[in-house]
């Protein structure tokens, strides 16, 4: 074999060894950057809206009230009183949705109602995500006339009289059930209009259908009968800072 052929073979072998070495290093480095099974990768994304779970009961439990008070203690100028715990959402931690009576800290201030969203982080700290107005839906009397504006309730409690009005309006209703969470407003008309925040549960509810939150307007007529005037969806997560 000539010297030229020997040199060509040696050069080829050297190139092959170099290529294999580079490939092996590349695979080794790639393997080092891949998380092993079970590794937790921290995400910098903010909590996303979606997948809200309706609360089985609107009653605000002690631990829910404490969480709310801790998150709201630095907010000044408006007094927020939680009247119902409506829903939660699992994120990197938990989002909580409360229905609150909001009253500006000023003489003779009249209340309004808002949804307050609170983010509970994995370390137990909290922050306020935002607020969402809750207003009565509709409000016309039987002949379409308005006799007065809405008056927000000083007390959102569901007493027997208020629940009886909603029950009467739902007696002939088919297709859905309205479970009241709070009473938020009234309006004097030819009779009285009443606004309730309710959970709407379809009569044909499937296992994966959690229902939804709505504002139900009920017209209580002068003869004592009642009917539902309007049902408006209360879309969770539609808050502003």
Protein Blocks (a to p, Z undefined) as FASTA:
>chain_A
ZZklmmmmmmmmmmmmmmmmmmmmmmmmmmmmpccehiacddfbdcdeehiacdfbfcdc
fklmmmmmmmmmmpghiacddfbdfbdcddeddddddddddddddehiacdddddddddd
fkopacdfbdcddddeejiafkopafbdcdddfblcdcfklmmmmmmmmmmpghiacddf
bdfbdcddehjddddddddddfklcfklgbjaddddddddfkopacdfbdcdddehiacZ
Z
